[in-house]
Amino acid sequence: MQFDKNAILGFVLLAVMFLGFFYFTRKGQLEVEKEKKHIQDSIAMLQPKVDSSIARADSVQVATEKKAASAGQFVAAVNAVEKETVIENELLKIVFTNKGAQPKLVQLKKYLSIDSQEVKLVQSGFDKLSYPVNTASNRSIQTSDLFFDGGEVVRNADGSQTITYQLKDSLGEGLVHRFTLPSNQYMVDWSIEVDGANNLLTQNSINLIWQDEVRQHEKDIATEKRETQVGFWINDEYDYFTLGRSSEKQFENSLRWLSVKQKFFNTTLIAKNSFNSGSIRCTESHDSTGVITAASANLKLVLPAGDKAVVPLQIFYGPNDYNILKSYDLGLQNVINLGQGIYAFVKYINRWLVMPVFNFFKGFVGSYGLVIALLTIFIRLLTSPLVYTSYLSGAKMKALRPELDVLKAKLKDDQQAYAMEQMKVYRSAGVNPLGGCIPALLQIPIFFSLYSYFNATIELRGQSFLWANDLSSYDSILSFGFNIPFYGSHMSLFTILATVTSLLISLYSMAQTPNMDNPMMKYMPYIFPIMLLGIFNSLPSALTWYYTVSNLITLALQYVIQTFIIDHDKILAQLELNKKKPKVKSKWQERLEQMQETQKKMQEEKNKARSGGKGR
């Protein structure tokens, strides 16, 4: 190839001009920015300096004065001293504050977060429970801005503890917040007692504000975000929505309870007489903050007519444990994702099969890894008839391979004719070419049910097995420090074992089935196991361990069935006997043959037309 020297010189000069343009433009911008900063610094030097601490104090003073102006008859409750009181049972530790008469800190004693401290479902800052009360004409204040009196703890005869807060005006009207924590329970009873509802509340209604900041408790924040949902019981049934960057839901009908559910924990606000309406909005935060989502709900409670009323509420702070949630008989167990969306049907497999068997083995086996292995063996025994049917179908097709090879050599490149003759051979021998696929397809729902179960069961959280220190999350034997697209930032050993055993199964199956003419089908046995590397790498190690055990069982079954159970000579004799039997075509077979014959004639006519055109 000849190059024009002038053209090359022109390109070089053009490049130099561009570089010079960007250099001097940038240099000019820097000089302008420097001059602008110099002017701003000069102006700042001329202005009087303001102490930032004084500025903050001034802003606090302004806010306090504003609250005092809105407090009306409760002005004395604006500037009181905060007092914290701790109540705890075997499961929960709750720190109550008289500011707003609400929980300030809630810790779960039996569960640790990623910082090795107890899981906190409520912390000071964003979290709050509040509602407005009227203090004068066109004036109101939030209860979270007022300091209540009381806060004494009473121990009841049944072992529960009750803490009571009061907020009264000079006429004796006001509010009472009463919290009761039963022994060995995650459910807290909360009642709001209103005296003077006609004056304190607008239209005899409480517009309850519930703010809940969901924080990271698992090592994989991406999975935790994906599993975080808002669930609710409305119209006597459960519904939910998953979280996006910003999610919002309006409730026009009465609502029994509203739950912010994380992967393994949830906080649920329950109205015994139902919320009349409401809304919730969730905003997603950046991963670096350690916050999954910030949920803000506004829930309306219409009180009965009268000046006095009691609003019975409950708050659940606890784990997503199916049996615990079900024991409250409120449908709370539905927040656990045992199968949702298009896979909702698998929740019945989990509830009626997987969970009872898992709990049975757990009753006498201490290691959860061994429990999963026993569960795998049970499921494989349950599906063994399907596996045998699949292998038997494969053996029949293998016995027909020599006959199909002769047909292929005879028809050569005429794939359509070969397909028709192949179907005739299968039908003559009484072989269903899909016989090996259908049993495998029937096992797919079991895999999806186990995928949901191992993702959702809190019993696996923190349980170690072999090199995996947490069966509810991935088992990382190597962290890269960077992310590999479609793979991740770590290496899971159970995933590698699952991939290798899947590849061995594929290679063995290829050796047992007729030659595949479709090149893509030849490569599929290799493609699928490789895909598992990316798909399974961040899944719970409980699932990849199950898949590894299942694959090992499959390899053993393949060898035993093919070597000791299936009699290939007997199968071949049976196929020859089937060929001699009179055949009755089904309507589907007749239509298929007609369609194939039509396609064959059309192809022949096209070939003739093409040959005639070339002859002319």
N, C-alpha and C positions, 0 to 999 in steps of 0.2 A: 504494500500500500504506500502510495506517494503522499507526503505531507507538504503542504504549502508553508514555506518558512514565514511568509508575511502573515498568514493566518495564525500561526503559533505565536509570533511576536505580538500580534494584536490581542490574543487571549491573555498573554502574560501581562501586557500593559493594562488591560482592563482589570485583571485581578489586583494589580498594584494600586490602581485608582480606587477600587472598592475598599481595599484594606486601609488606604490612606484616608478615605472618606470616613469610615467607621472610627478610625483612631482619633482623628482631629475632632470629629463630632462628639465622641465620648469625652475627650479632653476638655472641650468647651463646656459640656454639661457639668463635669466635675468642678470646673472653675466657677460656674454660675452657682452651683449648690454650696460651694465653699463661701462665696460672697454672701449668699442668702443666710447661711448659718452665722456668719460674722455679724450681720445686721441684727439678727434675732438675739444673739448673745449680748450685743450692745444695748438693745432695748430692755432685755431682762435685767441688765446691771442697773439701769436707771430706775426700774420699778422697785418698790419696797418689798423686802423679803417677808414671806409669810411662813410661819412655822406650821409644818404639815400636821403635827399633833394637835395644834390649836384649831386648825381647819377641821380635823376630824371631830374634835370635841364640840365645835360649833354645829356641825351637821347633826351630831347626836342630840345636842340641846334642842335644835329645831324640830327634830323628829319627836322627841319627848314632849315638847310643847304642843305639837300637832295632835299627838295621841291624847294628851290631857284634855285638849279642847273637844275631842270626839268622845271622851269617856263619860261625860255627863255625870250621872249619879255614882258612877264607878270610878271617879277620878282618883280615889285613894288606892285603887288596885293597879295604877299605872306605874308607880315608882317604888313598889315594894321590893323586898329582897327575895331572890330565887332560892327555893328550898327543894332539895332532891331527896327522894325516899326510895329505898330498894326493897322490892318484893321478889322472892324467888321460890321455886319448887324444885323438884328433881330434874326438870327439863329446861326451864326458862329462868333467866335473870332479867328482871325489868326494872329500870330506873325511871321513876315517875318524877315529874316536875310540877310545881304549883303554877308555873307560867303556862297558862292555857289548860292546866289540869289534864295532862296527857302524858303518854310514854315518851321519854326522851332517848332511851337506849333499850334495845331488846337483844339479848344474846341467847343463842342456843347452846346449851351446855355440852351436848353430846356430839357436836360437829365442829370441825376446825376449818378455817378458811385457808387461802393460799399463803397467808402470813403466819400460819401455825397458831393463830389465835382463834377464839370462839367466833363462830359465824354471827355477825351482827345484821339483823334485819331492819333495825331502826337505829339511826344515829342523829345527833344534833346537826342542825344546818337546814337542809332542804325539807326533811321529813317533818310532817305536822298533821294534826287533826284540829280543825277550827271551824267556826261558823260565826256570822255576824249577829250582834244583838243591838237593838235600838236603844239609844240613850237619850234622845230628844227628837224634836221634829227635824226630819231630814238629816239626822246624825246617827251614826252607828260605829261600832268598833268590833274588831275580831276578838274572839275569846283567847286566841293565841297571844294577844298583846296585853292580856290582863293577868294579874297574879291572884290566884284563888287563895282562900283561907283553908285551914285544915291540913290534911295529908297524913292523918294518923292511921296506923294499920291495926286492924282487928282480926284476930285469929278465930275462926269459926269452929264449931264442934265437929264438922265433917272434914276438917283439915285444910279447908280453903282459907284464903286471906283476902280481906277487903280493905281498900283504901278509899277515902271519901274526901272530896274537895267541895267547898261552898263559895259562892259569890253572891252576896246579898247587898241590897241598897237600904236606905234608911227606913223604908216602908216594909221591909222584910221580903220584898220580891227579889227573885234572882234565880240562880242556877245551882244544881248539884250534879257533879260528876262522880259516879260510883263504879269502881273497878273491882272485880273479884277474880282471883286466880285460884282455880281448883288445884288440888294435889295431883301431881303426876299427869298434867294435861297441858296441851299447847293452846287451848282455847281460853280466851279471856272474855269474861262477861263485862259489858259496859252499859250503864244506863245513864241517860240524861234526864234529869228531873227539872221541870220548868214550873216556876211559880210566878204568875203574871205574864202568861204567854201572849195575852192580847196587847200588852204594852211592849214587851221585849222582842217579839217576833213579828215580822211582816207577813200578814195573811196567815197567821198561825202556822208558819212553815219554818223548818230549819234547812238552810242551804249549807250542807256540810261540805267542807273542803278537806280532801284527803290527798296529801302529797307523799309520794313514796319513791325514793331514789334507790334503784336496784344496783347493787355493787357487785363487782366480780368476786367470785368465790372459787372458781375452777381455774386450772392452769391454761386451758384453751378458751380464750375469750371469744373467739369467732364462733365456736360451737355453742358456747353459753348464750351468745346473742341470738343465734338461730333457734335455740330452744326456749327463749323467753317469750311469753305470750300474755295476753290479757284474756282471762276467762270470766264468764258471767252466767248466772242462772236467771233466765228470763222466759216468760210464758211456759213455766214448768218444764223447761229443757235447757240443756247446756249448749252454750255457743262460745266462740272465741275468735280472736284475730291475732295474727302475728305482727311483729313490729317491723316497720320500715324506718327510714330516716326521720319521718314525722308521721305518727299515726293518731287518728282521732275517731271516736265513736260516740254517737248520740243514742240515748235510751229514751224512747218515747213512752214505753210501757213500764209497768211495775217491775222492779228488779229485786230479786231475793238477796243475791250477794254478788260482789265484784272482787276479782282476784288478780293480783299481779304475780305471775308464776315464773320463777326462774327454772333452770335445769333441774335442780334438786330441792328447791325451797319455794315457799310461797307465803305471801301476806294477803289475807282475805278479810274484807269488811262485810259483815253480815247484818242485815236488818230483819229482826224477827217478824215484823209486820210489813216488810218490804219497803224499798225506796220507791217513791212514786215516779220519779224520772231522774235523768242525770246525763252526764257526759264524762268522757275521759280523754286525755291527750297525753301521748308519750313522745318524747324527743330523744333521739339517739345521741350519744356522746362519742368523742374520739377514744380509741382503744387506750391511749396513753393515760387517760384520766382514771381508768379502772372502774368507770361507771357504765353499766349496760344500757340503762334508760332512766329517764326521770319522768315519772307518771304523775299527772295532776288530774284529780277527779272532782267533780262538783255533783253532789247527790242531794236530791230534794226529798225531805220528809214532811208530809202534811200531817199535823197533829189533830186529834179529835177536838171538836168544839169545846170550849171551856177555858178557864183561866189557868188551870193546872193540868199538867200532862207528864207522862213518863214514857220515854222512848227507849225500848229495849234493843240493844245492839250486842254484837259479839265481834271479836277480832281473833283470827287464827294467825299465829306466828309459828311456823314449823316446817317440817320436812315434807316432801312429796312422797309420803309412805302410803301405799294404797289402802292397807288395812286400817291405819289410823284415820285417814280422811273418810273412809267409808263408815267408820263407827259413829260419825256424827249425823248420819242419815240426812244429809243435805245435798248429796250429789257432788260433794267436793272432790271425790276421787276422779272425776272426769277431767280435772286439770292436768292429770298425768297423761302424757302423750303415749298411749299404747297402740295408737293407730288413728290417724286423722286424714281428712281430705279424701282423695281417691283410694287411700289405703285404710279407710276407716273400718273395713270389714275384718282386718287382722286383729283388732282389739278383742274380738270374741275368741280368737285362737289363743291370745295371750291370757285372757281372763279364765277361760274354761280348760285350757290344756297346759300352756307353758308355765303359768304362775303356780298352779297346784302341784305340778311335777317338780318344779324348782324348789318350792317350799318343802315338799316331801323329802327330797334328797338333802336339803339343808338341815333337816331335823336330826340327822345322824352323821353327817359329814362336816368336819370343821373347816376344810379348805374350800373356798368358793371356786377356785380353779378346778378342783375335782368335782364339785357340784355341777359345773358347766359341762365337764367331760361326761358325767353320768347322764345329764340331760340330753347331750348329743347322742349318746348310745341309745337312749330310750326313743328319741325321735327317729333315728335311723332304723331301729327295729320296727317301729310303727309304719315306716314307709318302705320297708324291705320288699313287700309284695310288688310295689310299683317298680322298685329297682330291678327285681327279678324279671318282670314283664319287659322292661326296657332292654336288659341284656339278652333275653330270649329273642326279642325282635331283631337285635343286632346280629345274633348268631344265625338266624334264618337268612338275613340279607347277605351275610358272609358266605353261607352255603350256596347262594345263587350267584356269587361273583363270577365263577368260571363261565356260566351261561351268558351273563351280561357282557363279559369280555369278548366272547365270540360275536355277539350282536354288535358291539362297538366296532370291532374290526371289519365286520361286514358292511355296516352303514357308514363308516368313516366319518366324514364331516357333516352328515345330515343329522343335526342334533334333534330336530323336530321328529323325524322318523324314529330315531333312537329312543326318545322320550316315550313315544306311543308304544313301541315294542317293549320297553322296560316296564311300563304299567301293565301290559298284557302278561308278562312273565310273573310279576308280583301277584296279579289277580289269579292267574292259573295255579300258582303255588300256595295261594291263600295267605299271602304276607301283606301286612299293612305297613307301607313305608314310613308312616307317621307313628308306628307303634312304639318306637324308641323315644320319640319327642314328647308325646302326651304325658307319660308318667313324670318326666323331668319338669314339664310345665306345672304339673300339679304340686310340685314341691316348692315352687316360687313363693306362694303365700306364706309358707312356713319361714322361709328366709326373711321376708319382710316383717313378719311378726317378731322374729328374734332381733332384727335390726331395731325395731321400736322398743322392744323390751329392754335390751341391754343399754340402750341410750337413756332409758327413763328410770330404771330401778335404782333407788338410792342405796340399796343394800350392798351394791358392788363398790360404792364410793369409798376410797381409801383402803380397799382390800387388796393385798399384794399376792402375787403368785409367780413363782420362778423369778424372772428378771423384771416383771411388770410390778411397779409399786402402787398402781391404782387401776383396777380392772374396769373402772367406769370411764377411763380416758386412754389415750394411746400410750403404747410402751416405747419410749424413746431410748435407743441404745447409742445414738449419736446425734448431736445437734450441729447443724452446719453454720449457724450464725447468719445465714442469709436464706432467702426463699427461692426455691426452684419451682418454676411454673408447672402446674398440674401435679406437683408432688408434695411440696411443703418444705419446711425448714428443719426437718428431723428425719431419722430413719427408724421405722418400726420393725422389730425382728419378727413378731408374730405375722405381720403383713407379708414379709419376705417368705416365711414358711408357708403361708396360705397360697402365695403366688407360685412357689416351687411345686407344691403338691398339686395345685390346679393344672400346672403345665404337665406333670407326669400323668395325670388322669387324661388330659387331652391327647397326649402322645399314645397312650395305651388304647384309647377309644379309636383313634385314627387307624391303628393296626388291626382293629377288629371290625371295621366297616368297609364297604366297597370303595374302590377308588373314586375320588370326587373330581368331576371334570371341571367344575367351576373353580378358577384359580383363587377367588376370594375365600371359598369354603376351605381350601387347603391351608390358607394362612390364618383363618379364624381361630383355630386351636392355640395359636401363638399370640394372637392379638388380645384375646380376652384375658389371659393371665397377666399380661403386661399392663392392661388397663386397671387390673386390681391394685397394682402398686400405687397408683395415684388415688383411686377411689377409697381404698381401705386404710391408707397411711395415717389418716387423722381420726379414724373411727375408734370406738372403745376397744381396748385389748380383749375384753370379754368376747366380743363378736369375732375378732380375728382369731382368737384361740379356739372358739367354737368351729369356725370355718376350717381351721387346720386339722382339728380332731375329726371333723366330718369327712375331710378329704382323705385322711389316713384310713378311715373306715371304708370309704369308697374304694380305695386301692386294694384293700384286703378283700372286700366283697367281690370286686372284679376278678381277682385271681382265683378265689375259691369257687365262685359260680362258674367261671369259664373253664376251670381245670377239673373240678370234681362233681359239679351238679349238672351242668348242661352236657348232654350226650350228642355230639355233633353228627355222628353216624345215624343216630336215631332221628335227628331233625331232618337230615337229608332224605332218609327213607320216607318220613312223613310228608315232606314236600313233594316227592315223586308220587305218592299216593293221592295227594290233593290234586295234582295235575290231571289224574284220571277221573276224578269226580265231575259230574255235570255241573256247569256253572250257571248261576242265575244272576243276571246283571241287575243292579239297582238302578233306579231312575237317574241318580247322580252319575253313575258310571256311564250310562247311555248318553247323557247330555255331554259328559266330558269327552267321550269318544267322538260324538258328532262335532263338537267344537274343534277337536284336534284334526279330524278329517277335513273340515272346512278350511282350517288354517293351512293344512298341507296342500290342498288344491289351489288355494290362493298363492302360495309360495311357488308351486309348479308353474302357474300361469305367469307369474312375474319372471321366473327364470326363462320361460319360453320367449316372452316378449323381449327380454334382455338379449337372448341369443339371436332372435330375429333381427334386432336392431344392429347388432354387431355384423351379421351376415350382409346386410345392405350396405 
